[in-house]
Amino acid sequence: MITPAQGFLLSTAGNAAMCVGLPRKQVTDIYLNGTQIQDNSEADAGWRFFGLAGGAACAAVYLADKTVTNADDRKILNGAIAANAIGNAALFVQHKFMDHVKPELRWLNLGMQAGVAGLAVKALLDKK
């Protein structure tokens, strides 16, 4: 079974790279259903900022997972991963913007975040 940190990395790194590396139109064609404002510099900046923050978060989680040596620090790391994934899942369920996301990608992302949250909560309950 994968660890919560590995789940976080798998679910975040690709999205972050896509948001930073691809042209906005290519991202919206993949991800959105066409009902959004087509030329939106604020949304473009938001996606780019997410990509940069997601990349930094992946690096931080990778390093933390690699260097944690005691149960208390592992608990903090898994708690942070769980909180992040639960927050992300809540956004995919509740945020009005998600009406613009293709349903299959909305549910795929929601499922990934729920899975990461489940891994992290299980690790917390198992005290791993």
N, CA, C and O atoms as a GROMACS GRO file, in nm:
protein
  512
    1MET      N    1   0.084  -0.118   0.000
    1MET     CA    2   0.000   0.000   0.000
    1MET      C    3   0.089   0.125   0.000
    1MET      O    4   0.197   0.126   0.059
    2ILE      N    5   0.041   0.228  -0.066
    2ILE     CA    6   0.120   0.351  -0.069
    2ILE      C    7   0.100   0.430   0.060
    2ILE      O    8  -0.001   0.415   0.128
    3THR      N    9   0.196   0.512   0.090
    3THR     CA   10   0.189   0.596   0.210
    3THR      C   11   0.106   0.721   0.181
    3THR      O   12   0.083   0.754   0.064
    4PRO      N   13   0.060   0.790   0.286
    4PRO     CA   14  -0.010   0.916   0.262
    4PRO      C   15   0.075   1.016   0.183
    4PRO      O   16   0.023   1.086   0.096
    5ALA      N   17   0.203   1.023   0.213
    5ALA     CA   18   0.291   1.116   0.141
    5ALA      C   19   0.299   1.079  -0.007
    5ALA      O   20   0.296   1.167  -0.093
    6GLN      N   21   0.311   0.951  -0.037
    6GLN     CA   22   0.315   0.908  -0.178
    6GLN      C   23   0.183   0.941  -0.248
    6GLN      O   24   0.183   0.984  -0.364
    7GLY      N   25   0.072   0.920  -0.179
    7GLY     CA   26  -0.058   0.954  -0.235
    7GLY      C   27  -0.069   1.103  -0.265
    7GLY      O   28  -0.120   1.143  -0.369
    8PHE      N   29  -0.021   1.184  -0.171
    8PHE     CA   30  -0.021   1.329  -0.192
    8PHE      C   31   0.061   1.366  -0.315
    8PHE      O   32   0.017   1.444  -0.400
    9LEU      N   33   0.181   1.308  -0.324
    9LEU     CA   34   0.269   1.339  -0.437
    9LEU      C   35   0.205   1.298  -0.570
    9LEU      O   36   0.210   1.373  -0.667
   10LEU      N   37   0.147   1.179  -0.574
   10LEU     CA   38   0.085   1.129  -0.697
   10LEU      C   39  -0.035   1.214  -0.739
   10LEU      O   40  -0.057   1.236  -0.858
   11SER      N   41  -0.112   1.262  -0.641
   11SER     CA   42  -0.232   1.337  -0.674
   11SER      C   43  -0.205   1.485  -0.702
   11SER      O   44  -0.290   1.552  -0.761
   12THR      N   45  -0.092   1.535  -0.661
   12THR     CA   46  -0.065   1.679  -0.671
   12THR      C   47   0.037   1.716  -0.778
   12THR      O   48   0.021   1.817  -0.846
   13ALA      N   49   0.140   1.637  -0.793
   13ALA     CA   50   0.251   1.675  -0.881
   13ALA      C   51   0.208   1.695  -1.027
   13ALA      O   52   0.247   1.793  -1.090
   14GLY      N   53   0.128   1.605  -1.079
   14GLY     CA   54   0.084   1.617  -1.218
   14GLY      C   55  -0.003   1.739  -1.241
   14GLY      O   56   0.014   1.812  -1.339
   15ASN      N   57  -0.098   1.762  -1.149
   15ASN     CA   58  -0.183   1.881  -1.160
   15ASN      C   59  -0.101   2.008  -1.153
   15ASN      O   60  -0.123   2.101  -1.230
   16ALA      N   61  -0.005   2.011  -1.060
   16ALA     CA   62   0.078   2.130  -1.044
   16ALA      C   63   0.160   2.156  -1.170
   16ALA      O   64   0.170   2.270  -1.216
   17ALA      N   65   0.219   2.052  -1.225
   17ALA     CA   66   0.301   2.068  -1.346
   17ALA      C   67   0.216   2.116  -1.464
   17ALA      O   68   0.259   2.200  -1.542
   18MET      N   69   0.095   2.061  -1.476
   18MET     CA   70   0.006   2.101  -1.583
   18MET      C   71  -0.030   2.249  -1.570
   18MET      O   72  -0.032   2.322  -1.670
   19CYS      N   73  -0.059   2.293  -1.448
   19CYS     CA   74  -0.101   2.432  -1.427
   19CYS      C   75   0.011   2.532  -1.455
   19CYS      O   76  -0.016   2.644  -1.497
   20VAL      N   77   0.134   2.492  -1.432
   20VAL     CA   78   0.247   2.581  -1.458
   20VAL      C   79   0.293   2.570  -1.603
   20VAL      O   80   0.325   2.671  -1.666
   21GLY      N   81   0.297   2.449  -1.656
   21GLY     CA   82   0.364   2.426  -1.782
   21GLY      C   83   0.283   2.439  -1.909
   21GLY      O   84   0.338   2.470  -2.014
   22LEU      N   85   0.152   2.417  -1.902
   22LEU     CA   86   0.072   2.419  -2.024
   22LEU      C   87   0.011   2.557  -2.048
   22LEU      O   88  -0.016   2.630  -1.952
   23PRO      N   89  -0.010   2.593  -2.173
   23PRO     CA   90  -0.082   2.717  -2.202
   23PRO      C   91  -0.224   2.710  -2.146
   23PRO      O   92  -0.283   2.602  -2.141
   24ARG      N   93  -0.277   2.823  -2.105
   24ARG     CA   94  -0.409   2.829  -2.041
   24ARG      C   95  -0.517   2.761  -2.126
   24ARG      O   96  -0.597   2.685  -2.073
   25LYS      N   97  -0.519   2.786  -2.256
   25LYS     CA   98  -0.624   2.727  -2.340
   25LYS      C   99  -0.616   2.575  -2.337
   25LYS      O  100  -0.720   2.508  -2.333
   26GLN      N  101  -0.498   2.520  -2.339
   26GLN     CA  102  -0.482   2.375  -2.335
   26GLN      C  103  -0.534   2.320  -2.203
   26GLN      O  104  -0.601   2.216  -2.200
   27VAL      N  105  -0.505   2.388  -2.093
   27VAL     CA  106  -0.553   2.345  -1.962
   27VAL      C  107  -0.705   2.350  -1.957
   27VAL      O  108  -0.769   2.255  -1.913
   28THR      N  109  -0.764   2.462  -2.002
   28THR     CA  110  -0.909   2.473  -1.995
   28THR      C  111  -0.979   2.374  -2.088
   28THR      O  112  -1.087   2.325  -2.055
   29ASP      N  113  -0.919   2.344  -2.202
   29ASP     CA  114  -0.978   2.244  -2.292
   29ASP      C  115  -0.980   2.106  -2.227
   29ASP      O  116  -1.074   2.028  -2.249
   30ILE      N  117  -0.879   2.075  -2.149
   30ILE     CA  118  -0.870   1.946  -2.081
   30ILE      C  119  -0.966   1.941  -1.963
   30ILE      O  120  -1.037   1.842  -1.944
   31TYR      N  121  -0.968   2.047  -1.885
   31TYR     CA  122  -1.025   2.044  -1.751
   31TYR      C  123  -1.166   2.102  -1.740
   31TYR      O  124  -1.247   2.053  -1.661
   32LEU      N  125  -1.195   2.206  -1.818
   32LEU     CA  126  -1.321   2.279  -1.798
   32LEU      C  127  -1.422   2.246  -1.907
   32LEU      O  128  -1.387   2.197  -2.014
   33ASN      N  129  -1.549   2.276  -1.878
   33ASN     CA  130  -1.657   2.238  -1.968
   33ASN      C  131  -1.696   2.344  -2.070
   33ASN      O  132  -1.789   2.323  -2.147
   34GLY      N  133  -1.627   2.458  -2.073
   34GLY     CA  134  -1.653   2.561  -2.172
   34GLY      C  135  -1.746   2.672  -2.127
   34GLY      O  136  -1.768   2.766  -2.203
   35THR      N  137  -1.801   2.664  -2.006
   35THR     CA  138  -1.893   2.767  -1.958
   35THR      C  139  -1.821   2.881  -1.886
   35THR      O  140  -1.884   2.980  -1.848
   36GLN      N  141  -1.692   2.867  -1.866
   36GLN     CA  142  -1.616   2.970  -1.796
   36GLN      C  143  -1.584   3.087  -1.889
   36GLN      O  144  -1.598   3.076  -2.011
   37ILE      N  145  -1.540   3.199  -1.831
   37ILE     CA  146  -1.493   3.312  -1.911
   37ILE      C  147  -1.367   3.267  -1.983
   37ILE      O  148  -1.273   3.219  -1.920
   38GLN      N  149  -1.364   3.283  -2.113
   38GLN     CA  150  -1.253   3.230  -2.192
   38GLN      C  151  -1.122   3.303  -2.169
   38GLN      O  152  -1.017   3.239  -2.159
   39ASP      N  153  -1.126   3.434  -2.160
   39ASP     CA  154  -1.003   3.512  -2.147
   39ASP      C  155  -1.003   3.575  -2.008
   39ASP      O  156  -1.059   3.683  -1.989
   40ASN      N  157  -0.940   3.510  -1.912
   40ASN     CA  158  -0.948   3.553  -1.773
   40ASN      C  159  -0.809   3.550  -1.712
   40ASN      O  160  -0.760   3.445  -1.671
   41SER      N  161  -0.745   3.666  -1.705
   41SER     CA  162  -0.608   3.671  -1.653
   41SER      C  163  -0.602   3.638  -1.504
   41SER      O  164  -0.502   3.585  -1.457
   42GLU      N  165  -0.708   3.669  -1.430
   42GLU     CA  166  -0.711   3.635  -1.287
   42GLU      C  167  -0.711   3.484  -1.268
   42GLU      O  168  -0.636   3.432  -1.185
   43ALA      N  169  -0.793   3.415  -1.344
   43ALA     CA  170  -0.797   3.268  -1.335
   43ALA      C  171  -0.664   3.209  -1.379
   43ALA      O  172  -0.615   3.114  -1.318
   44ASP      N  173  -0.606   3.265  -1.485
   44ASP     CA  174  -0.477   3.216  -1.532
   44ASP      C  175  -0.372   3.230  -1.422
   44ASP      O  176  -0.294   3.138  -1.397
   45ALA      N  177  -0.368   3.346  -1.357
   45ALA     CA  178  -0.272   3.366  -1.248
   45ALA      C  179  -0.299   3.269  -1.134
   45ALA      O  180  -0.206   3.216  -1.074
   46GLY      N  181  -0.426   3.246  -1.102
   46GLY     CA  182  -0.460   3.152  -0.996
   46GLY      C  183  -0.412   3.012  -1.025
   46GLY      O  184  -0.359   2.944  -0.937
   47TRP      N  185  -0.429   2.967  -1.149
   47TRP     CA  186  -0.383   2.833  -1.186
   47TRP      C  187  -0.231   2.825  -1.177
   47TRP      O  188  -0.177   2.725  -1.129
   48ARG      N  189  -0.163   2.930  -1.222
   48ARG     CA  190  -0.016   2.931  -1.216
   48ARG      C  191   0.031   2.932  -1.071
   48ARG      O  192   0.124   2.859  -1.035
   49PHE      N  193  -0.033   3.014  -0.986
   49PHE     CA  194   0.004   3.015  -0.845
   49PHE      C  195  -0.020   2.879  -0.781
   49PHE      O  196   0.062   2.832  -0.702
   50PHE      N  197  -0.134   2.814  -0.815
   50PHE     CA  198  -0.158   2.680  -0.763
   50PHE      C  199  -0.046   2.587  -0.805
   50PHE      O  200   0.005   2.509  -0.724
   51GLY      N  201  -0.007   2.595  -0.930
   51GLY     CA  202   0.100   2.508  -0.980
   51GLY      C  203   0.229   2.527  -0.904
   51GLY      O  204   0.295   2.429  -0.867
   52LEU      N  205   0.266   2.651  -0.881
   52LEU     CA  206   0.390   2.679  -0.806
   52LEU      C  207   0.378   2.633  -0.661
   52LEU      O  208   0.470   2.570  -0.608
   53ALA      N  209   0.265   2.664  -0.597
   53ALA     CA  210   0.246   2.622  -0.458
   53ALA      C  211   0.238   2.470  -0.448
   53ALA      O  212   0.291   2.412  -0.354
   54GLY      N  213   0.172   2.407  -0.544
   54GLY     CA  214   0.164   2.261  -0.544
   54GLY      C  215   0.299   2.196  -0.560
   54GLY      O  216   0.329   2.096  -0.495
   55GLY      N  217   0.381   2.253  -0.646
   55GLY     CA  218   0.518   2.201  -0.663
   55GLY      C  219   0.599   2.214  -0.536
   55GLY      O  220   0.671   2.122  -0.498
   56ALA      N  221   0.589   2.330  -0.471
   56ALA     CA  222   0.661   2.350  -0.345
   56ALA      C  223   0.609   2.256  -0.237
   56ALA      O  224   0.687   2.201  -0.159
   57ALA      N  225   0.477   2.236  -0.233
   57ALA     CA  226   0.420   2.144  -0.135
   57ALA      C  227   0.468   2.001  -0.159
   57ALA      O  228   0.498   1.929  -0.064
   58CYS      N  229   0.476   1.960  -0.285
   58CYS     CA  230   0.527   1.826  -0.316
   58CYS      C  231   0.670   1.809  -0.268
   58CYS      O  232   0.705   1.706  -0.210
   59ALA      N  233   0.754   1.909  -0.292
   59ALA     CA  234   0.893   1.901  -0.247
   59ALA      C  235   0.899   1.893  -0.095
   59ALA      O  236   0.976   1.814  -0.040
   60ALA      N  237   0.817   1.974  -0.027
   60ALA     CA  238   0.818   1.974   0.119
   60ALA      C  239   0.770   1.840   0.176
   60ALA      O  240   0.830   1.787   0.269
   61VAL      N  241   0.662   1.786   0.120
   61VAL     CA  242   0.610   1.658   0.169
   61VAL      C  243   0.710   1.546   0.140
   61VAL      O  244   0.732   1.460   0.225
   62TYR      N  245   0.770   1.548   0.023
   62TYR     CA  246   0.871   1.446  -0.011
   62TYR      C  247   0.986   1.450   0.089
   62TYR      O  248   1.026   1.346   0.143
   63LEU      N  249   1.040   1.568   0.115
   63LEU     CA  250   1.152   1.580   0.209
   63LEU      C  251   1.111   1.544   0.351
   63LEU      O  252   1.185   1.476   0.422
   64ALA      N  253   0.992   1.588   0.392
   64ALA     CA  254   0.946   1.554   0.527
   64ALA      C  255   0.928   1.404   0.541
   64ALA      O  256   0.971   1.346   0.641
   65ASP      N  257   0.867   1.341   0.443
   65ASP     CA  258   0.845   1.196   0.448
   65ASP      C  259   0.977   1.121   0.455
   65ASP      O  260   0.989   1.019   0.523
   66LYS      N  261   1.076   1.171   0.384
   66LYS     CA  262   1.206   1.106   0.378
   66LYS      C  263   1.287   1.123   0.507
   66LYS      O  264   1.369   1.037   0.541
   67THR      N  265   1.264   1.233   0.579
   67THR     CA  266   1.349   1.264   0.695
   67THR      C  267   1.282   1.245   0.830
   67THR      O  268   1.350   1.250   0.933
   68VAL      N  269   1.151   1.222   0.833
   68VAL     CA  270   1.083   1.201   0.962
   68VAL      C  271   1.139   1.076   1.029
   68VAL      O  272   1.150   0.970   0.968
   69THR      N  273   1.175   1.090   1.157
   69THR     CA  274   1.235   0.977   1.228
   69THR      C  275   1.159   0.936   1.353
   69THR      O  276   1.193   0.835   1.415
   70ASN      N  277   1.055   1.012   1.392
   70ASN     CA  278   0.982   0.971   1.513
   70ASN      C  279   0.831   0.977   1.490
   70ASN      O  280   0.783   1.042   1.396
   71ALA      N  281   0.758   0.909   1.577
   71ALA     CA  282   0.614   0.894   1.561
   71ALA      C  283   0.540   1.027   1.571
   71ALA      O  284   0.441   1.047   1.501
   72ASP      N  285   0.585   1.116   1.658
   72ASP     CA  286   0.517   1.245   1.672
   72ASP      C  287   0.525   1.328   1.544
   72ASP      O  288   0.426   1.387   1.501
   73ASP      N  289   0.643   1.331   1.484
   73ASP     CA  290   0.658   1.405   1.358
   73ASP      C  291   0.578   1.340   1.245
   73ASP      O  292   0.522   1.409   1.161
   74ARG      N  293   0.574   1.207   1.243
   74ARG     CA  294   0.496   1.136   1.141
   74ARG      C  295   0.347   1.169   1.158
   74ARG      O  296   0.275   1.186   1.060
   75LYS      N  297   0.303   1.179   1.282
   75LYS     CA  298   0.164   1.213   1.310
   75LYS      C  299   0.132   1.354   1.259
   75LYS      O  300   0.026   1.376   1.201
   76ILE      N  301   0.222   1.447   1.280
   76ILE     CA  302   0.202   1.584   1.230
   76ILE      C  303   0.196   1.585   1.078
   76ILE      O  304   0.109   1.650   1.019
   77LEU      N  305   0.287   1.514   1.014
   77LEU     CA  306   0.288   1.508   0.867
   77LEU      C  307   0.159   1.446   0.815
   77LEU      O  308   0.097   1.502   0.724
   78ASN      N  309   0.119   1.333   0.870
   78ASN     CA  310  -0.003   1.268   0.823
   78ASN      C  311  -0.127   1.353   0.853
   78ASN      O  312  -0.221   1.355   0.774
   79GLY      N  313  -0.126   1.423   0.966
   79GLY     CA  314  -0.237   1.514   0.997
   79GLY      C  315  -0.246   1.628   0.898
   79GLY      O  316  -0.356   1.667   0.856
   80ALA      N  317  -0.131   1.683   0.860
   80ALA     CA  318  -0.130   1.791   0.762
   80ALA      C  319  -0.178   1.742   0.625
   80ALA      O  320  -0.252   1.812   0.556
   81ILE      N  321  -0.135   1.623   0.587
   81ILE     CA  322  -0.179   1.566   0.459
   81ILE      C  323  -0.329   1.542   0.462
   81ILE      O  324  -0.399   1.572   0.365
   82ALA      N  325  -0.380   1.487   0.573
   82ALA     CA  326  -0.524   1.462   0.585
   82ALA      C  327  -0.603   1.592   0.577
   82ALA      O  328  -0.702   1.601   0.504
   83ALA      N  329  -0.560   1.694   0.650
   83ALA     CA  330  -0.631   1.823   0.650
   83ALA      C  331  -0.632   1.885   0.511
   83ALA      O  332  -0.735   1.936   0.467
   84ASN      N  333  -0.520   1.880   0.443
   84ASN     CA  334  -0.511   1.935   0.308
   84ASN      C  335  -0.604   1.861   0.213
   84ASN      O  336  -0.677   1.924   0.136
   85ALA      N  337  -0.602   1.729   0.218
   85ALA     CA  338  -0.684   1.650   0.126
   85ALA      C  339  -0.833   1.667   0.156
   85ALA      O  340  -0.914   1.673   0.063
   86ILE      N  341  -0.870   1.676   0.283
   86ILE     CA  342  -1.011   1.698   0.319
   86ILE      C  343  -1.056   1.836   0.271
   86ILE      O  344  -1.166   1.850   0.218
   87GLY      N  345  -0.970   1.936   0.288
   87GLY     CA  346  -1.002   2.070   0.238
   87GLY      C  347  -1.018   2.071   0.087
   87GLY      O  348  -1.111   2.133   0.034
   88ASN      N  349  -0.928   2.004   0.016
   88ASN     CA  350  -0.938   1.996  -0.130
   88ASN      C  351  -1.067   1.926  -0.172
   88ASN      O  352  -1.136   1.971  -0.263
   89ALA      N  353  -1.098   1.815  -0.106
   89ALA     CA  354  -1.221   1.742  -0.139
   89ALA      C  355  -1.343   1.830  -0.117
   89ALA      O  356  -1.436   1.830  -0.198
   90ALA      N  357  -1.344   1.906  -0.007
   90ALA     CA  358  -1.456   1.996   0.022
   90ALA      C  359  -1.471   2.101  -0.088
   90ALA      O  360  -1.583   2.134  -0.128
   91LEU      N  361  -1.359   2.153  -0.138
   91LEU     CA  362  -1.366   2.250  -0.248
   91LEU      C  363  -1.427   2.187  -0.373
   91LEU      O  364  -1.507   2.250  -0.442
   92PHE      N  365  -1.389   2.063  -0.402
   92PHE     CA  366  -1.443   1.997  -0.521
   92PHE      C  367  -1.592   1.970  -0.507
   92PHE      O  368  -1.663   1.960  -0.607
   93VAL      N  369  -1.641   1.957  -0.384
   93VAL     CA  370  -1.784   1.934  -0.362
   93VAL      C  371  -1.861   2.065  -0.360
   93VAL      O  372  -1.969   2.074  -0.419
   94GLN      N  373  -1.808   2.168  -0.292
   94GLN     CA  374  -1.887   2.286  -0.260
   94GLN      C  375  -1.861   2.411  -0.343
   94GLN      O  376  -1.953   2.491  -0.361
   95HIS      N  377  -1.741   2.430  -0.394
   95HIS     CA  378  -1.708   2.560  -0.455
   95HIS      C  379  -1.785   2.581  -0.585
   95HIS      O  380  -1.791   2.492  -0.670
   96LYS      N  381  -1.842   2.699  -0.600
   96LYS     CA  382  -1.922   2.733  -0.719
   96LYS      C  383  -1.843   2.718  -0.849
   96LYS      O  384  -1.899   2.683  -0.953
   97PHE      N  385  -1.712   2.745  -0.844
   97PHE     CA  386  -1.630   2.732  -0.964
   97PHE      C  387  -1.637   2.591  -1.022
   97PHE      O  388  -1.624   2.574  -1.144
   98MET      N  389  -1.658   2.491  -0.939
   98MET     CA  390  -1.657   2.353  -0.987
   98MET      C  391  -1.769   2.325  -1.086
   98MET      O  392  -1.767   2.222  -1.154
   99ASP      N  393  -1.867   2.417  -1.096
   99ASP     CA  394  -1.970   2.402  -1.200
   99ASP      C  395  -1.909   2.412  -1.339
   99ASP      O  396  -1.969   2.367  -1.437
  100HIS      N  397  -1.789   2.472  -1.349
  100HIS     CA  398  -1.722   2.488  -1.478
  100HIS      C  399  -1.632   2.368  -1.512
  100HIS      O  400  -1.587   2.355  -1.626
  101VAL      N  401  -1.608   2.283  -1.415
  101VAL     CA  402  -1.517   2.169  -1.434
  101VAL      C  403  -1.595   2.052  -1.495
  101VAL      O  404  -1.708   2.025  -1.456
  102LYS      N  405  -1.534   1.986  -1.591
  102LYS     CA  406  -1.597   1.867  -1.650
  102LYS      C  407  -1.628   1.769  -1.537
  102LYS      O  408  -1.542   1.743  -1.453
  103PRO      N  409  -1.750   1.713  -1.534
  103PRO     CA  410  -1.789   1.626  -1.423
  103PRO      C  411  -1.692   1.512  -1.397
  103PRO      O  412  -1.661   1.481  -1.282
  104GLU      N  413  -1.644   1.448  -1.504
  104GLU     CA  414  -1.555   1.334  -1.482
  104GLU      C  415  -1.423   1.377  -1.417
  104GLU      O  416  -1.366   1.302  -1.338
  105LEU      N  417  -1.375   1.496  -1.449
  105LEU     CA  418  -1.252   1.544  -1.386
  105LEU      C  419  -1.277   1.595  -1.245
  105LEU      O  420  -1.191   1.584  -1.158
  106ARG      N  421  -1.395   1.651  -1.224
  106ARG     CA  422  -1.431   1.692  -1.087
  106ARG      C  423  -1.434   1.570  -0.996
  106ARG      O  424  -1.376   1.572  -0.887
  107TRP      N  425  -1.499   1.464  -1.039
  107TRP     CA  426  -1.511   1.343  -0.957
  107TRP      C  427  -1.378   1.268  -0.946
  107TRP      O  428  -1.349   1.209  -0.843
  108LEU      N  429  -1.299   1.270  -1.050
  108LEU     CA  430  -1.166   1.209  -1.044
  108LEU      C  431  -1.081   1.279  -0.939
  108LEU      O  432  -1.018   1.214  -0.855
  109ASN      N  433  -1.079   1.412  -0.942
  109ASN     CA  434  -1.001   1.487  -0.844
  109ASN      C  435  -1.057   1.470  -0.704
  109ASN      O  436  -0.981   1.455  -0.608
  110LEU      N  437  -1.189   1.472  -0.691
  110LEU     CA  438  -1.251   1.449  -0.561
  110LEU      C  439  -1.215   1.311  -0.508
  110LEU      O  440  -1.181   1.296  -0.391
  111GLY      N  441  -1.221   1.210  -0.595
  111GLY     CA  442  -1.185   1.074  -0.554
  111GLY      C  443  -1.040   1.062  -0.511
  111GLY      O  444  -1.009   0.996  -0.412
  112MET      N  445  -0.951   1.128  -0.586
  112MET     CA  446  -0.808   1.124  -0.547
  112MET      C  447  -0.789   1.188  -0.411
  112MET      O  448  -0.717   1.134  -0.326
  113GLN      N  449  -0.852   1.302  -0.389
  113GLN     CA  450  -0.834   1.371  -0.261
  113GLN      C  451  -0.896   1.291  -0.146
  113GLN      O  452  -0.841   1.286  -0.036
  114ALA      N  453  -1.011   1.230  -0.171
  114ALA     CA  454  -1.072   1.145  -0.068
  114ALA      C  455  -0.983   1.026  -0.038
  114ALA      O  456  -0.970   0.985   0.078
  115GLY      N  457  -0.920   0.969  -0.140
  115GLY     CA  458  -0.828   0.857  -0.120
  115GLY      C  459  -0.706   0.897  -0.039
  115GLY      O  460  -0.665   0.824   0.051
  116VAL      N  461  -0.649   1.012  -0.070
  116VAL     CA  462  -0.533   1.062   0.006
  116VAL      C  463  -0.574   1.087   0.150
  116VAL      O  464  -0.502   1.050   0.243
  117ALA      N  465  -0.690   1.149   0.170
  117ALA     CA  466  -0.738   1.173   0.306
  117ALA      C  467  -0.757   1.041   0.380
  117ALA      O  468  -0.720   1.029   0.497
  118GLY      N  469  -0.814   0.942   0.312
  118GLY     CA  470  -0.834   0.811   0.374
  118GLY      C  471  -0.703   0.746   0.415
  118GLY      O  472  -0.693   0.690   0.524
  119LEU      N  473  -0.603   0.753   0.328
  119LEU     CA  474  -0.471   0.698   0.363
  119LEU      C  475  -0.413   0.766   0.486
  119LEU      O  476  -0.361   0.701   0.576
  120ALA      N  477  -0.424   0.899   0.488
  120ALA     CA  478  -0.366   0.974   0.600
  120ALA      C  479  -0.441   0.949   0.730
  120ALA      O  480  -0.379   0.932   0.835
  121VAL      N  481  -0.574   0.948   0.724
  121VAL     CA  482  -0.653   0.922   0.845
  121VAL      C  483  -0.627   0.780   0.895
  121VAL      O  484  -0.614   0.758   1.015
  122LYS      N  485  -0.620   0.684   0.803
  122LYS     CA  486  -0.589   0.546   0.843
  122LYS      C  487  -0.454   0.539   0.911
  122LYS      O  488  -0.439   0.472   1.014
  123ALA      N  489  -0.354   0.607   0.856
  123ALA     CA  490  -0.221   0.607   0.918
  123ALA      C  491  -0.226   0.670   1.056
  123ALA      O  492  -0.158   0.624   1.148
  124LEU      N  493  -0.306   0.775   1.072
  124LEU     CA  494  -0.321   0.838   1.204
  124LEU      C  495  -0.386   0.741   1.303
  124LEU      O  496  -0.342   0.730   1.418
  125LEU      N  497  -0.490   0.672   1.259
  125LEU     CA  498  -0.559   0.578   1.347
  125LEU      C  499  -0.472   0.457   1.380
  125LEU      O  500  -0.478   0.404   1.491
  126ASP      N  501  -0.392   0.414   1.282
  126ASP     CA  502  -0.300   0.301   1.304
  126ASP      C  503  -0.173   0.344   1.375
  126ASP      O  504  -0.089   0.261   1.410
  127LYS      N  505  -0.160   0.476   1.397
  127LYS     CA  506  -0.040   0.534   1.461
  127LYS      C  507   0.086   0.501   1.383
  127LYS      O  508   0.188   0.464   1.441
  128LYS      N  509   0.078   0.516   1.251
  128LYS     CA  510   0.195   0.491   1.165
  128LYS      C  511   0.255   0.621   1.123
  128LYS      O  512   0.354   0.623   1.050
   0.00000   0.00000   0.00000
